[in-house]
C-alpha cells in the first residue's frame, strides 16, 4: 500500500522570487556569458534581480535558462545552479523546515508552501513498506529547458536535505531522461548511484529516515515560521509582475514621473512591446500613471501632507486639476478624504 502527500499547487505560481534567475546569471558569468545575454528577451534587468521586492514570471526564468544553455553550451549547468540554493536563501520557508520536529514534518511543510520557492517541478512524497520516494514532476517545464530545471530542482532539494540533516542522503536517484554527457557531474553532486531513462524522476529514501529528528527542531518556532509562510502565501500580490515593476520604477521619482520610453528602457524592452504588454493586461501607460498618482495621493494624505503639497509633489499643474482627478477616483474631494481618515 502506498500513501502520497501531494504538493497543493499543480500549476506553477505566476509570481516568484528572482533568486533562481539571479543564480542562473551567476553561473553564466562564471563562464564568461554577459548578464545582458542571459536576460535577453526576458524584460528583466540586473537591478530587478537584486531587488527582493520584484517578482518575476515563470516564462522569464525559462527564457533566462534557455539563454544560458545556448550561450554556455555546457551540460549539467542545472546541477551547479541547484547546489547554490542554500537553506538560508529561502527565508521563512527554509527556517520553517529546519525547525520542524522530523524529516517528514519538514517535507510536509515544504510541500505545502512550495510556491514560496523557485522550484518548477511539482513534488510529492510517496511511502510504502519498502521505500520512500521523493518525486519530481516536470510537466509544467518547457521541453527545451526541462533537463536544466530538473537538474536545478533536484540538486536544490538535495542541497536542502543535506543542510537540514547533515550526513543523511538518498539511497539512489532516478532520472526520466537519457544519460547526459556529464554523468560524472551527477555522481559528484549526489554521491549515490544514479539511473537514467526510467519512468519517473525521484530520490529513493530509506523510509525510516523520515522519522529522524532534526538537529535544530523547535516546535514553537516551527509553528511560528509556518504561520509566516501561510501569511506570505495568502498575501502574495496577485497583481501583474509587470505592473508591480513599473510601480517600483515610479516610486523612485514620484515627483518626476518618467515617460513611457524611459520606463521601457529601464525594463529592458521596446516601447511598442511595453504598450502591447499593457494592452494585454487591460490597461495603458497613462492609466498606470493615473492609478499610481492617486494611490500615492491617498498615502500622502493619510500621513498628514497638505492637499496643496500633495498636488505639487505629484506634478499637477494647478490645485483644480488635482481636485478633479482625485474626486474622479474616490468620489470625494481630497480635503474631505483627509478629514475622514484622521
GISULSUL-V220013 format. One record per pair of residues at least 4 apart in sequence whose ideal C-beta (glycine too) atoms are under 7 Angstrom apart, sorted by the first residue. I is the first residue (numbers start at 1). J is the second residue. Records with the same first field share a line. If there is no record, write none. Layout:
I->J / J
This chain:
1->128
2->126 / 127 / 128
3->127
4->124 / 126
5->108 / 111 / 124 / 125
6->124
7->111 / 114 / 122 / 123 / 124
8->112
9->13 / 114 / 115
10->122
11->140
12->58 / 120 / 140
13->115
14->57 / 58
15->55 / 236 / 237 / 241
16->55 / 56 / 58 / 118
17->118
18->22 / 48 / 49 / 54 / 56
19->23 / 89 / 118
20->24 / 61 / 118
21->25 / 44 / 49 / 56 / 60 / 61 / 64
22->26 / 49
23->27 / 81 / 84 / 85
24->28 / 38 / 64 / 65 / 68 / 81
25->29 / 35 / 38 / 49
26->30
27->68 / 77 / 80 / 81
28->33 / 38 / 68 / 71 / 72
29->33 / 35
31->72 / 74
33->37 / 38 / 68 / 71 / 72
35->39 / 46
36->40
37->67 / 71
38->64 / 67 / 68
39->44 / 45 / 64 / 268
40->67
41->63
42->60 / 63 / 64
43->60 / 267 / 268 / 269
44->48 / 49 / 56 / 60 / 268
45->266 / 268
46->50
47->51
48->54 / 245
51->248
53->248
54->245 / 248
55->241 / 244
56->60 / 61 / 241
57->241
58->62 / 120
59->63
60->64
61->65
62->66 / 142 / 145
63->67
64->68
65->69 / 145 / 148 / 149
66->70 / 144 / 145
67->71
68->72 / 77
69->77 / 145 / 148
72->77
75->180 / 181 / 182
76->80 / 151 / 180 / 182 / 185
77->81 / 148
78->82 / 147 / 148 / 149 / 150 / 151 / 152 / 155
79->83 / 151 / 155 / 185 / 186 / 189
81->152
82->151 / 152 / 153 / 154 / 155 / 156 / 159
83->155 / 159 / 189
85->89 / 118 / 156 / 159
86->159 / 163
87->94 / 98 / 160 / 163 / 164
88->94
90->94 / 117
92->96 / 225 / 228 / 229 / 232
93->97 / 113 / 116 / 117 / 229
94->98
95->99 / 225
96->100 / 109 / 222 / 225 / 226 / 229
97->106 / 109 / 110 / 164
98->164 / 214 / 216
99->216 / 217 / 218 / 221 / 222 / 225
100->105 / 106 / 109 / 214 / 217 / 222
101->105 / 213 / 214 / 217 / 219
102->210 / 211 / 212 / 213 / 214
103->107 / 165 / 209 / 210 / 212 / 214
104->108 / 210 / 211
105->109
106->110 / 164 / 214
107->111 / 125
108->112
109->113 / 226
110->114
111->123 / 125
113->229 / 233
114->119 / 123
115->233
116->229 / 232 / 233
119->123 / 153
120->140 / 141 / 149 / 153
121->136 / 137 / 138 / 150 / 153
122->137 / 140
123->134 / 135 / 136
124->135
125->132 / 134
126->132 / 133 / 135
127->132 / 207
131->204 / 205 / 207
132->205 / 207 / 210
133->202 / 204
134->157 / 202 / 203 / 205
135->200 / 202
136->150 / 153 / 154 / 201 / 202
138->146 / 149 / 150 / 201
141->145 / 146 / 149
142->146
145->149
146->150
147->151 / 177
148->152
149->153
150->154 / 201
151->155
152->156
153->157
154->158 / 173 / 201
155->159 / 189
156->160
157->161
158->162 / 190
159->163
160->164
161->165 / 168
162->166
164->214
165->212 / 214
168->209 / 212
169->191 / 192
170->192 / 203 / 204 / 205
171->192 / 204 / 205 / 206
172->192 / 193 / 195 / 204
173->190 / 192 / 194 / 203
174->195 / 198 / 200 / 201 / 202
175->194 / 196 / 201
176->198 / 199 / 200 / 201
177->196
178->196 / 197
179->183 / 196
182->186
183->187
184->188
185->189
186->190 / 194
187->194
190->194
205->209 / 210
213->217
218->222
219->223
220->224
221->225
222->226
223->227
224->228
225->229
226->230
227->231
228->232
229->233
230->234
231->235
232->236
237->244
239->243 / 244
240->244 / 281
241->245
242->246 / 277 / 281
243->247 / 281 / 288
244->248
245->249 / 267
246->250 / 263 / 288
247->251 / 292
249->258 / 263 / 266
250->254 / 257 / 292
253->257 / 258
254->296 / 313
255->313 / 315
257->289 / 315
258->262 / 263
260->264 / 271 / 274 / 285
261->265 / 271
262->266
263->267 / 274
264->269 / 270 / 271 / 274
267->274
269->273 / 274
270->274
271->275
272->276
273->277
274->278
275->279 / 285
276->280
277->281
278->283 / 284 / 285 / 288
283->287 / 288
285->289
286->290
287->291
288->292
289->293
290->294
291->295
292->296
293->297 / 314
294->298 / 325 / 326 / 329
295->299
296->300 / 314
297->301 / 310 / 314 / 326 / 334
298->302
299->303
300->305 / 310 / 313
301->305 / 310 / 334 / 337 / 338
302->341
305->309 / 310
306->310
307->311 / 334 / 335 / 338
308->312 / 319
309->313
310->314 / 334
311->316 / 319 / 322
316->321 / 322
317->321
319->323
320->324
321->325
322->326 / 334
323->327 / 333 / 334
324->328
325->329
326->330 / 333 / 334
327->331 / 332 / 333
330->337
332->336 / 337
334->338
335->339
336->340
337->341
338->342
